């Protein structure tokens, strides 16, 4: 996430005072453009990967909250204002990713042809089959923000489960009994782990604090939720009781994206150089 700041300069670009924060969106705020009279700033703001982006205007004085420029429509970005103030140029970009499926015929068989199974004019991604294989949990921006959706295994009867309205909500993972779905979201600033009933309802926040907690997955017996957290200053694998409680650190040498093995005896995870902005 990012916000706009204003810093006044004197002669020879000497700063006067401290930077003053102009936006508090908990979203990305970029590409500021001054109006010719210097009274307002037009900028683009939205979620991650270009979702929910639009043009906004805010007084340079910070006297009131930013207002959207609705006439620019959705996905407005990178504004530029003419010197006369009578023309506004900007870009529009759209992202459309879909979920595909292919049939597997054993380790030595030839895979079938891929076919689209969940598709819309927006982003559909991050699918996971339910334990019984009859449903798919996925992330979609078709409602305007990243949200958790559930559909039948053939992509029909898609239903929106969450209304987080956050810059990013993702990583839906089923509980082994198919009754709950864990996911992550930065709806309240930093990323946190949440759980929601597979039939809908109000999500329950499972982790708290100033750190980033993300990428959850259930243990095979459903008693634990593994997740990645940077609460020690580096990304490590942690786990907490699925019903809530104190989290325990599981790795010491780094890790993210945890998944327990089918036997429940091991935990697989990824290691590398990670983005520290979560």
Secondary structure, DSSP 4 states (H G I P E B T S, - for coil): ----EEEEE-GGG-EEEEEEE----SSEEEEEEE-TTSSEEEEEEE-GGGTT-EEEEEETT--S--EE-GGG-TTEEEEEE-TTSS-EEEEE------EEE-----TTSPP---EEEE--SS-EEEEEE-TTSSEEEEEE-TTSS-EEEEEETTS-S-EE------S-EEEEEE-TTSSEEEEEE-TTSS-EEEEEETT----EE---SSS-EEEEEE-TTSSEEEEEE-TTSS-EEEEEETTS---EE--SS--EEEEE-TTSS-EEEE-S---S--
